[in-house]
């Protein structure tokens, strides 16, 4: 069993969260639970976090920026963290950039987070100074409820990463920083719609390779996000990537796909999909506007799990912008990936 020793007493609830989640003994125990009043946004600048920022215009943004490590070579030099940080600053919002070489702890296959929650290290360390009582993230319905492609390709209410009752959710809550997922009930297509329809549109950037003039247009993420944006805007795709390129290879194979709900949505709504790298996927999936309509509504349990102090605001926005799923749509979510 592992052990963590802090430089001051922690609350019994925090010690229990370490023990029940990971079997780690943490102490010394005897401190009082911490709390705060403000909700901060862990802001990457992508469409999902930009959608959250558009929904919560008064919330401060905390942007994690990778910087070089003095002893470990950077084997992912195309990652333009400087561009992403500059775009975050251009939002005109209350932005706190956090510079760290933490990602170089992961040497293989490239620098990156040892776990997704590491992106919140800045919010954790600044929690008392900023009076933080929660951290909002841009994880949408695919990541929160449909498995996200990392663990499973099915409905996952007990998602260990993002459910409030999972090991991470309990730990953050016990530290007085509950995880808040304002867009956890809507699809990436709808976060795209929110972000690109907001005043943050010009600062949205999901590509890690692009420079100040725009995304690279050559990577797999650019291809995937272009499918979603074209579907939202009901227009043909604008891409030079062809089906024989390595970044498009996965969509020439039969499903399941990571993010399959968005591949279905794109195939159902992009004119001329048969002339794109998603033509084969469209043949396999046979999605239609009607079969993907549920992805334009909000899944009600996602709002119900938002902490009470912010739930009303989020619920009002979801009702106004999207409406809530009815029983048939809820069943589509909760039978996703069933065999």
C-alpha positions as CSV (number, residue, x, y, z in Angstrom):
1,X,0.0,0.0,0.0
2,X,1.3,3.4,-0.9
3,X,1.5,6.4,1.4
4,X,1.5,10.2,0.8
5,X,2.6,12.6,3.6
6,X,1.5,16.2,3.3
7,X,3.1,19.2,5.0
8,X,-0.1,20.0,6.9
9,X,-3.0,18.0,8.2
10,X,-5.7,17.0,5.6
11,X,-9.4,16.4,6.2
12,X,-10.7,12.9,7.1
13,X,-12.8,13.0,3.9
14,X,-9.7,13.6,1.7
15,X,-7.8,10.8,3.4
16,X,-10.7,8.5,2.8
17,X,-10.9,9.5,-0.9
18,X,-7.2,8.5,-1.3
19,X,-7.8,5.2,0.5
20,X,-11.0,4.2,-1.2
21,X,-9.9,5.3,-4.7
22,X,-6.3,4.0,-4.8
23,X,-5.6,2.2,-1.6
24,X,-3.2,5.0,-0.5
25,X,-2.7,6.1,3.1
26,X,-2.6,9.9,3.2
27,X,-1.9,12.1,6.2
28,X,-1.5,13.5,8.6
29,X,-5.2,13.6,9.2
30,X,-6.9,16.2,11.3
31,X,-7.4,19.3,9.1
32,X,-10.7,20.9,8.2
33,X,-12.2,20.6,4.7
34,X,-11.3,23.5,2.4
35,X,-13.9,25.3,0.3
36,X,-14.1,28.2,-2.1
37,X,-16.8,30.2,-3.9
38,X,-15.6,30.6,-7.5
39,X,-15.8,28.2,-10.4
40,X,-12.7,28.3,-12.7
41,X,-12.5,26.8,-16.2
42,X,-9.6,24.6,-17.2
43,X,-9.2,26.1,-20.6
44,X,-7.4,24.5,-23.5
45,X,-8.8,26.7,-26.2
46,X,-10.5,23.9,-28.1
47,X,-14.2,24.0,-29.0
48,X,-15.3,22.1,-25.9
49,X,-13.6,24.3,-23.4
50,X,-14.5,27.4,-25.4
51,X,-18.1,26.4,-25.3
52,X,-17.9,26.2,-21.5
53,X,-16.2,29.6,-21.4
54,X,-19.0,31.0,-23.6
55,X,-21.6,29.7,-21.2
56,X,-19.9,31.1,-18.1
57,X,-18.6,34.5,-19.2
58,X,-17.6,35.6,-15.6
59,X,-15.6,32.5,-14.8
60,X,-11.7,32.8,-14.8
61,X,-9.8,30.7,-17.2
62,X,-6.7,28.7,-16.2
63,X,-4.6,27.7,-19.1
64,X,-1.9,25.0,-18.8
65,X,1.1,25.6,-21.0
66,X,3.8,23.1,-21.6
67,X,7.4,24.4,-21.5
68,X,10.6,22.6,-22.2
69,X,12.4,20.4,-19.7
70,X,16.1,21.3,-19.3
71,X,17.3,17.6,-19.4
72,X,14.7,15.8,-21.5
73,X,14.6,16.4,-25.3
74,X,11.3,17.3,-26.8
75,X,10.3,14.6,-29.2
76,X,7.0,16.4,-30.1
77,X,8.4,19.7,-31.4
78,X,5.4,20.4,-33.6
79,X,3.2,21.0,-30.6
80,X,2.7,24.8,-30.6
81,X,1.9,25.5,-26.9
82,X,3.0,29.1,-27.5
83,X,0.2,29.5,-30.1
84,X,-2.4,28.0,-27.8
85,X,-1.3,30.3,-24.9
86,X,-1.4,33.4,-27.1
87,X,-4.9,32.5,-28.3
88,X,-6.0,32.1,-24.7
89,X,-4.7,35.6,-23.8
90,X,-6.5,37.1,-26.8
91,X,-9.9,36.0,-25.4
92,X,-9.9,39.2,-23.3
93,X,-11.0,37.1,-20.3
94,X,-9.4,36.7,-16.9
95,X,-6.7,34.2,-17.9
96,X,-4.1,32.7,-15.7
97,X,-1.5,30.8,-17.7
98,X,0.3,28.0,-15.8
99,X,3.7,27.1,-17.3
100,X,5.0,23.6,-16.4
101,X,7.3,20.9,-17.7
102,X,5.2,18.3,-16.0
103,X,4.4,16.6,-19.3
104,X,8.0,15.5,-19.7
105,X,7.5,13.0,-16.9
106,X,5.9,10.9,-19.7
107,X,8.7,10.0,-22.1
108,X,6.9,7.5,-24.3
109,X,5.5,7.7,-26.9
110,X,5.8,11.5,-26.5
111,X,5.5,14.2,-23.8
112,X,2.0,14.3,-22.4
113,X,-0.1,14.1,-19.3
114,X,0.4,11.0,-17.1
115,X,-3.3,11.3,-16.6
116,X,-5.9,13.7,-18.0
117,X,-6.5,15.3,-14.6
118,X,-2.9,16.6,-14.6
119,X,-4.0,19.5,-16.7
120,X,-5.7,20.9,-13.6
121,X,-2.5,21.1,-11.5
122,X,-2.5,24.9,-11.9
123,X,-6.1,25.1,-10.6
124,X,-5.2,22.8,-7.7
125,X,-2.2,24.9,-6.6
126,X,-4.1,28.2,-7.1
127,X,-7.3,27.1,-5.4
128,X,-6.9,28.9,-2.2
129,X,-5.3,32.1,-3.7
130,X,-8.2,32.3,-6.2
131,X,-11.0,31.2,-3.8
132,X,-11.9,28.2,-6.1
133,X,-14.8,26.0,-5.2
134,X,-14.9,24.0,-8.4
135,X,-13.2,23.4,-11.7
136,X,-15.2,23.2,-15.0
137,X,-13.9,21.2,-17.9
138,X,-15.1,20.8,-21.5
139,X,-15.8,17.0,-21.4
140,X,-18.9,16.4,-23.5
141,X,-21.3,13.5,-23.7
142,X,-18.9,11.2,-25.6
143,X,-16.1,11.6,-23.0
144,X,-18.4,11.5,-20.0
145,X,-21.1,9.0,-20.8
146,X,-20.3,7.0,-24.0
147,X,-16.8,5.8,-23.0
148,X,-14.8,8.2,-25.1
149,X,-13.1,5.4,-27.0
150,X,-10.3,5.2,-24.3
151,X,-11.7,2.5,-22.1
152,X,-14.9,1.1,-23.7
153,X,-17.2,1.9,-26.6
154,X,-20.4,1.8,-24.6
155,X,-22.6,3.8,-22.1
156,X,-20.5,4.3,-19.0
157,X,-22.3,6.0,-16.2
158,X,-19.6,5.0,-13.8
159,X,-16.8,6.4,-15.9
160,X,-13.8,6.3,-13.6
161,X,-12.4,9.5,-15.0
162,X,-15.3,11.9,-14.9
163,X,-18.2,10.7,-12.9
164,X,-18.8,12.5,-9.7
165,X,-18.9,9.3,-7.7
166,X,-15.8,7.8,-9.4
167,X,-12.4,7.8,-7.7
168,X,-11.2,11.1,-9.3
169,X,-14.6,12.8,-8.7
170,X,-14.6,11.9,-5.0
171,X,-11.0,13.0,-4.6
172,X,-11.5,16.4,-6.1
173,X,-14.8,16.9,-4.2
174,X,-13.0,16.0,-0.9
175,X,-10.4,18.6,-1.7
176,X,-13.1,21.3,-2.1
177,X,-12.7,21.4,-5.9
178,X,-15.5,19.2,-7.4
179,X,-15.3,18.5,-11.1
180,X,-18.0,20.3,-13.0
181,X,-18.9,19.3,-16.6
182,X,-21.2,22.0,-18.0
183,X,-21.3,20.4,-21.5
184,X,-21.3,16.8,-20.2
185,X,-24.8,16.3,-21.6
186,X,-24.3,17.5,-25.2
187,X,-22.4,16.3,-28.1
188,X,-19.2,17.7,-29.7
189,X,-21.4,19.0,-32.5
190,X,-23.3,21.2,-30.1
191,X,-20.2,22.4,-28.3
192,X,-18.8,23.3,-31.7
193,X,-22.0,25.2,-32.4
194,X,-21.8,27.1,-29.1
195,X,-18.1,27.9,-29.5
196,X,-18.2,29.1,-33.1
197,X,-21.4,31.1,-32.4
198,X,-19.7,33.0,-29.5
199,X,-17.4,35.9,-29.2
200,X,-14.5,33.5,-28.7
201,X,-14.9,32.1,-32.2
202,X,-11.6,33.6,-33.5
203,X,-9.6,32.1,-30.6
204,X,-11.0,28.5,-30.9
205,X,-8.1,26.1,-31.8
206,X,-8.3,22.3,-31.6
207,X,-5.2,21.7,-33.6
208,X,-1.9,21.3,-31.7
209,X,0.3,21.9,-34.8
210,X,-1.0,25.1,-36.4
211,X,0.7,28.5,-36.2
212,X,-0.7,31.9,-35.7
213,X,-2.5,31.9,-39.0
214,X,-4.7,28.8,-38.3
215,X,-4.8,25.1,-37.8
216,X,-2.5,22.9,-39.8
217,X,-5.3,21.2,-41.8
218,X,-3.2,18.0,-42.1
219,X,-3.5,16.1,-38.9
220,X,-6.1,13.6,-37.8
221,X,-7.7,16.0,-35.3
222,X,-8.2,18.6,-38.0
223,X,-9.9,16.1,-40.2
224,X,-12.2,14.9,-37.4
225,X,-13.1,18.4,-36.3
226,X,-13.7,19.6,-39.9
227,X,-16.2,16.7,-40.3
228,X,-18.0,18.0,-37.2
229,X,-17.9,21.7,-38.2
230,X,-19.1,20.9,-41.7
231,X,-22.0,18.9,-40.2
232,X,-22.9,21.8,-37.9
233,X,-22.8,24.3,-40.8
234,X,-24.5,21.8,-43.2
235,X,-21.8,22.3,-45.9
236,X,-19.3,20.1,-47.8
237,X,-16.0,19.4,-46.1
238,X,-13.0,21.6,-46.8
239,X,-10.0,19.4,-46.6
240,X,-7.1,18.2,-48.8
241,X,-6.7,15.0,-46.8
242,X,-7.6,11.9,-48.9
243,X,-8.7,8.4,-47.8
244,X,-5.3,6.9,-48.5
245,X,-3.6,9.2,-46.0
246,X,-2.5,7.5,-42.7
247,X,-4.5,10.0,-40.6
248,X,-7.7,8.7,-42.4
249,X,-6.9,5.0,-42.2
250,X,-9.1,4.2,-39.2
251,X,-12.2,5.4,-41.0
252,X,-11.7,3.0,-43.9
253,X,-12.2,0.1,-41.5
254,X,-15.5,-1.2,-40.0
255,X,-16.7,0.4,-36.7
256,X,-16.5,0.8,-33.8
257,X,-14.7,4.1,-33.9
258,X,-13.6,6.4,-31.1
259,X,-16.0,9.2,-31.1
260,X,-18.4,7.2,-33.2
261,X,-21.4,9.3,-32.3
262,X,-19.8,12.2,-34.1
263,X,-18.7,10.2,-37.1
264,X,-22.4,9.2,-37.4
265,X,-23.5,12.8,-37.0
266,X,-21.1,14.0,-39.6
267,X,-21.9,11.3,-42.1
268,X,-25.6,12.1,-41.7
269,X,-25.3,15.8,-42.3
270,X,-22.3,16.6,-44.5
271,X,-23.4,17.0,-48.2
272,X,-21.2,14.9,-50.5
273,X,-19.9,12.7,-47.7
274,X,-19.3,10.0,-50.4
275,X,-16.5,12.2,-51.8
276,X,-14.6,12.5,-48.5
277,X,-12.3,10.3,-46.4
278,X,-15.4,9.2,-44.4
279,X,-17.2,7.6,-47.4
280,X,-16.5,4.1,-46.2
281,X,-17.5,4.9,-42.7
282,X,-20.8,6.3,-44.0
283,X,-21.5,3.1,-45.9
284,X,-20.9,1.1,-42.7
285,X,-22.9,3.3,-40.4
286,X,-25.9,4.2,-42.6
287,X,-26.6,7.2,-40.3
288,X,-29.4,9.6,-41.1
289,X,-30.5,13.0,-39.7
290,X,-33.3,11.3,-37.9
291,X,-31.1,8.6,-36.4
292,X,-28.7,11.2,-35.1
293,X,-31.2,13.8,-33.9
294,X,-30.6,12.8,-30.2
295,X,-27.1,14.4,-30.5
296,X,-28.7,17.8,-30.8
297,X,-30.4,17.6,-27.3
298,X,-29.1,17.5,-23.7
299,X,-29.0,14.3,-21.7
300,X,-30.8,15.2,-18.4
301,X,-28.6,13.2,-15.9
302,X,-25.6,15.2,-17.0
303,X,-27.2,18.4,-15.5
304,X,-28.4,16.5,-12.5
305,X,-24.8,15.7,-11.5
306,X,-23.6,19.3,-11.6
307,X,-23.1,20.7,-8.1
308,X,-26.2,22.5,-6.9
309,X,-24.6,26.0,-6.8
310,X,-24.0,26.0,-10.5
311,X,-26.8,23.6,-11.7
312,X,-29.5,26.2,-12.2
313,X,-27.4,28.3,-14.6
314,X,-26.4,25.4,-16.7
315,X,-29.9,23.9,-16.8
316,X,-31.3,27.2,-18.0
317,X,-28.7,27.4,-20.8
318,X,-29.3,23.8,-21.9
319,X,-33.1,24.2,-22.0
320,X,-32.8,27.4,-24.0
321,X,-30.1,26.3,-26.5
322,X,-30.9,22.6,-27.0
323,X,-33.8,21.3,-25.0
324,X,-33.7,18.0,-23.2
325,X,-33.8,14.5,-24.5
326,X,-37.1,12.6,-24.3
327,X,-37.4,9.0,-23.3
328,X,-36.5,7.6,-26.7
329,X,-33.3,9.7,-26.9
330,X,-32.3,8.8,-23.3
331,X,-32.6,5.2,-24.3
332,X,-30.3,5.8,-27.3
333,X,-27.6,7.1,-24.9
334,X,-28.1,4.4,-22.3
335,X,-28.0,1.5,-24.8
336,X,-25.0,3.0,-26.7
337,X,-22.6,0.2,-27.7
338,X,-24.8,-2.5,-26.3
339,X,-24.3,-6.0,-27.7
